[in-house]
Amino acid sequence: MTAPSTRPDRMRFRPDLEGLRGWAVIVVVLDHLWRVPLGGPLRPDLFFVLSGFLITRLLVLEMRRTGRIALTAYFLRRARRIVPVAVVVVVVTVGVAALIWYPPRAIAVGQDAVAALGFVTNWHEIVAGSSYLTDDTVSSPLLHFWSLAIEEQFYVVWPLVVGGALLVGRRWFRGDGTVFLTVVVSVLLVALCVASAVRTATDGDAAYFDTLARAWVFLPGALAAIAVDHVRIASRALRSGLVIGGVLLVAGALLFVDPHTGYPWPKGWIVVGGTVLIVLIGTGDDSVASRFLSFPPARWLGRISYSLYLWHLPVIVLVLAVTGRSVVAEWSVLVGSVVVGWVSYRCIERPIMTSARLSEYIRRSAAPRERSSRPLRDVSVVAVISCVLAGGTVAQYVAPSWLSTSDRIVAALGSDTAAADTADALGERSAAVAQAVRSHEWPQTASEQLARLSSADAAPAMLDGSCIVFVGAPVGSLDGCTLQPGTPATGAVRHAVVIGDSTAASWTPGLLKALGPEWRVTVLTATGCSAVGVDGWPQSQQWRTGCDRARAAMLRLVDRTRPDVVVLGAASGPFADAAEHDATPLPEAGEAWRASADRVLARFVAAADDVVVLQAPPSLPDPRACASRVRSATDCVGPPPSAGSSAWVADAALQDAAETTGARFVRTTEWFCADGGCPAQVGGVVQRFDTVHLTEGGSQSVAPELRAALR
């Protein structure tokens, strides 16, 4: 390796990097369309390394050429590059979403749009609890703005770091300041790697979107930008071999590395290391590696990669929401995404990027007539942009909930939770479910409910903090609530206690209707935490502590009141999540669940005349996400739990424990499913407001079945 005798002060075009962007953007599209290849979620690292390299290179060369970094011109160039296409994509996406989806989902897209235009989508997704790595499909057409948000947040801070380090290095040390800049970047790299390792270990889903957990990826590219002037390899064979090694590292990571654990740290280093080799060693000459990276179609895709990246996900999500998934539709979407990206590049991106008027305006902003005005103006621009980003980020955490969830806005439209009239004959329910499975049209009443569906349609017990404990937060009262005091019409008031997780709370409207006014009904439930649980589950210490306290309170309530009947409801979600987190095989986890259920149900049977365990409603597509103005109602029909699934294993364990202890296990799947399908509405009543919780009307609609089960 030898250092060159002269150093450039202008950025040299790299066709290999343009081609690399093209290969990468195709992986992005394939990942969002088909969830292939396996390591597709690792591809943002490649873009982040390239961004770190290119932006640092431009800043270093500008400082070398002019002795300063014109921040106003820098941000104007970034805005010219980023904002126009982004605004058009967001506006079109929001408009189309309003046409094809009911208000709950359309409003959610509008909120995603606010976060996208504020370049804080990554924080928006963290607050919403999104999981890019575990969700099978992408529901938001603007989800991909998370990576653009991280890039823009980096771009705001980075010129200050680079410019400040170069100025200090020039003043305090010899040379042009790049040695000191290298030290600063290296220290930051170590610190950010530690932050990423901690965040990944504690919450991998959040780490995927977290700026601090992802910022380290930019810095190897930044170091490559500093080192590229000093690295030359005379041997063409060695140079080509190193670049081929970088290509193989990137390709191998995208094809074979499972990102569901250990990502972004440390698995991100595989793509980062390969990309750095390409960036640092590649020369754009006629080597095998350069010819591969500079493959003309790949370079063309790289040229339109920004427009293609922004348009592809709205095209995929919105078009498939209208057409449904099929081979023809999916391939049409793939081709259509490229076509729309090319049109956007030719009609929006390229004219703005090549506008002589804009270029002249930016040039003059870099060299204003009054030199004394430069610092004040640059500081003002940085301050305004920083305040927008910081304010948008903080707003995701502390602003009113209508900024992050559509429930408050939808609820303001008015909710309709009244159940349709239901017959006591169980056969009529089965017939209504079977008819709903086959129905392609939404009944008018169901369509009206879908237009206003939100958490406000939940059972009142789910909205009452005295009935349900939010164990993820500091646990308050554990006394439970009394939903109805009981009317002694027959000379005696009978007492029912409802305990379990939030699904148990969602049963309460139907239970009240089934039991009648002469029953006193006490409710004590906890989010994600039933009376049945295994020590050490789930994973969060705060959650585990809250669960333990809530379970103990449930046992005390039953022991103290000695009710006529205990109704226990429990979903399999906490069971599946905990088993997956601890990597426990399902059969083994089922045995642990069964052992806990044996202990708990035995306590309840000893204290109550009757103990009824209600099987949770099947987990199905969220009606707010699957329902559409333009698609069939059958799109919201899901399958019942399959044999061997986590729900099936959890229910089997509860049933075995009930039979052993003298409790009664009531299967409820047949109340919601028929002919192999489980519809979102039955008899014109929307059954759930999310994937598993019953609406108030949905719960009331199964009152006849609950009445028969409690006899």
Rosetta blueprint (number, residue, H / E / L):
1 M L
2 T L
3 A L
4 P L
5 S L
6 T L
7 R L
8 P L
9 D L
10 R L
11 M L
12 R L
13 F L
14 R L
15 P H
16 D H
17 L H
18 E H
19 G H
20 L H
21 R H
22 G H
23 W H
24 A H
25 V H
26 I H
27 V H
28 V H
29 V H
30 L H
31 D H
32 H H
33 L H
34 W H
35 R L
36 V L
37 P L
38 L L
39 G L
40 G H
41 P H
42 L H
43 R L
44 P H
45 D H
46 L H
47 F H
48 F H
49 V H
50 L H
51 S H
52 G H
53 F H
54 L H
55 I H
56 T H
57 R H
58 L H
59 L H
60 V H
61 L H
62 E H
63 M H
64 R H
65 R H
66 T H
67 G L
68 R L
69 I L
70 A L
71 L H
72 T H
73 A H
74 Y H
75 F H
76 L H
77 R H
78 R H
79 A H
80 R H
81 R H
82 I H
83 V H
84 P H
85 V H
86 A H
87 V H
88 V H
89 V H
90 V H
91 V H
92 V H
93 T H
94 V H
95 G H
96 V H
97 A H
98 A H
99 L H
100 I H
101 W E
102 Y L
103 P H
104 P H
105 R H
106 A H
107 I H
108 A H
109 V H
110 G H
111 Q H
112 D H
113 A H
114 V H
115 A H
116 A H
117 L H
118 G L
119 F L
120 V L
121 T H
122 N H
123 W H
124 H H
125 E H
126 I H
127 V H
128 A H
129 G L
130 S L
131 S L
132 Y L
133 L L
134 T L
135 D L
136 D L
137 T L
138 V L
139 S L
140 S L
141 P L
142 L L
143 L L
144 H L
145 F H
146 W H
147 S H
148 L H
149 A H
150 I H
151 E H
152 E H
153 Q H
154 F H
155 Y H
156 V H
157 V H
158 W H
159 P H
160 L H
161 V H
162 V H
163 G H
164 G H
165 A H
166 L H
167 L H
168 V H
169 G H
170 R H
171 R H
172 W H
173 F L
174 R L
175 G L
176 D L
177 G L
178 T H
179 V H
180 F H
181 L H
182 T H
183 V H
184 V H
185 V H
186 S H
187 V H
188 L H
189 L H
190 V H
191 A H
192 L H
193 C H
194 V H
195 A H
196 S H
197 A H
198 V H
199 R H
200 T H
201 A H
202 T H
203 D L
204 G H
205 D H
206 A H
207 A H
208 Y H
209 F H
210 D L
211 T H
212 L H
213 A H
214 R H
215 A H
216 W H
217 V H
218 F H
219 L H
220 P H
221 G H
222 A H
223 L H
224 A H
225 A H
226 I H
227 A H
228 V H
229 D H
230 H H
231 V L
232 R L
233 I L
234 A L
235 S L
236 R H
237 A H
238 L H
239 R H
240 S H
241 G H
242 L H
243 V H
244 I H
245 G H
246 G H
247 V H
248 L H
249 L H
250 V H
251 A H
252 G H
253 A H
254 L H
255 L H
256 F H
257 V L
258 D L
259 P L
260 H L
261 T L
262 G L
263 Y L
264 P L
265 W L
266 P L
267 K L
268 G H
269 W H
270 I H
271 V H
272 V H
273 G H
274 G H
275 T H
276 V H
277 L H
278 I H
279 V H
280 L H
281 I H
282 G L
283 T L
284 G L
285 D L
286 D L
287 S L
288 V H
289 A H
290 S H
291 R H
292 F H
293 L H
294 S L
295 F L
296 P H
297 P H
298 A H
299 R H
300 W H
301 L H
302 G H
303 R H
304 I L
305 S H
306 Y H
307 S H
308 L H
309 Y H
310 L H
311 W H
312 H H
313 L H
314 P H
315 V H
316 I H
317 V H
318 L H
319 V H
320 L H
321 A H
322 V H
323 T H
324 G L
325 R L
326 S L
327 V H
328 V H
329 A H
330 E H
331 W H
332 S H
333 V H
334 L H
335 V H
336 G H
337 S H
338 V H
339 V H
340 V H
341 G H
342 W H
343 V H
344 S H
345 Y H
346 R H
347 C H
348 I H
349 E H
350 R H
351 P H
352 I H
353 M H
354 T L
355 S L
356 A H
357 R H
358 L H
359 S H
360 E H
361 Y H
362 I H
363 R H
364 R H
365 S H
366 A H
367 A L
368 P L
369 R L
370 E L
371 R L
372 S L
373 S H
374 R H
375 P H
376 L H
377 R H
378 D H
379 V H
380 S H
381 V H
382 V H
383 A H
384 V H
385 I H
386 S H
387 C H
388 V H
389 L H
390 A H
391 G H
392 G H
393 T H
394 V H
395 A H
396 Q H
397 Y H
398 V H
399 A L
400 P L
401 S H
402 W H
403 L H
404 S L
405 T L
406 S L
407 D H
408 R H
409 I H
410 V H
411 A H
412 A H
413 L L
414 G L
415 S L
416 D L
417 T L
418 A L
419 A L
420 A L
421 D L
422 T L
423 A L
424 D L
425 A L
426 L H
427 G H
428 E H
429 R H
430 S H
431 A H
432 A H
433 V H
434 A H
435 Q H
436 A H
437 V H
438 R H
439 S L
440 H L
441 E L
442 W L
443 P L
444 Q H
445 T H
446 A H
447 S H
448 E H
449 Q H
450 L H
451 A L
452 R L
453 L L
454 S L
455 S H
456 A H
457 D H
458 A E
459 A L
460 P H
461 A H
462 M H
463 L H
464 D L
465 G L
466 S L
467 C L
468 I E
469 V E
470 F L
471 V L
472 G L
473 A L
474 P L
475 V L
476 G L
477 S L
478 L L
479 D L
480 G L
481 C E
482 T E
483 L E
484 Q E
485 P L
486 G L
487 T L
488 P L
489 A L
490 T L
491 G L
492 A L
493 V L
494 R E
495 H E
496 A E
497 V E
498 V E
499 I E
500 G E
501 D L
502 S H
503 T H
504 A H
505 A H
506 S H
507 W L
508 T H
509 P H
510 G H
511 L H
512 L H
513 K H
514 A H
515 L H
516 G L
517 P L
518 E L
519 W E
520 R E
521 V E
522 T E
523 V E
524 L E
525 T E
526 A E
527 T L
528 G L
529 C L
530 S L
531 A L
532 V L
533 G L
534 V L
535 D L
536 G L
537 W L
538 P L
539 Q L
540 S L
541 Q H
542 Q H
543 W H
544 R H
545 T H
546 G H
547 C H
548 D H
549 R H
550 A H
551 R H
552 A H
553 A H
554 M H
555 L H
556 R H
557 L H
558 V H
559 D H
560 R H
561 T H
562 R L
563 P L
564 D L
565 V E
566 V E
567 V E
568 L E
569 G E
570 A E
571 A L
572 S L
573 G H
574 P H
575 F H
576 A H
577 D H
578 A H
579 A H
580 E H
581 H H
582 D L
583 A L
584 T L
585 P L
586 L H
587 P H
588 E H
589 A H
590 G H
591 E H
592 A H
593 W H
594 R H
595 A H
596 S H
597 A H
598 D H
599 R H
600 V H
601 L H
602 A H
603 R H
604 F H
605 V H
606 A H
607 A H
608 A L
609 D L
610 D E
611 V E
612 V E
613 V E
614 L E
615 Q E
616 A L
617 P L
618 P L
619 S L
620 L L
621 P L
622 D L
623 P H
624 R H
625 A H
626 C H
627 A L
628 S E
629 R L
630 V L
631 R L
632 S L
633 A H
634 T H
635 D H
636 C H
637 V L
638 G E
639 P L
640 P L
641 P L
642 S L
643 A L
644 G L
645 S L
646 S H
647 A H
648 W H
649 V H
650 A H
651 D H
652 A H
653 A H
654 L H
655 Q H
656 D H
657 A H
658 A H
659 E H
660 T H
661 T H
662 G L
663 A L
664 R E
665 F E
666 V E
667 R L
668 T L
669 T H
670 E H
671 W H
672 F H
673 C L
674 A E
675 D L
676 G L
677 G E
678 C E
679 P L
680 A L
681 Q E
682 V E
683 G L
684 G L
685 V E
686 V E
687 Q L
688 R E
689 F L
690 D L
691 T L
692 V L
693 H L
694 L E
695 T E
696 E H
697 G H
698 G H
699 S H
700 Q H
701 S H
702 V L
703 A H
704 P H
705 E H
706 L H
707 R H
708 A H
709 A H
710 L H
711 R L
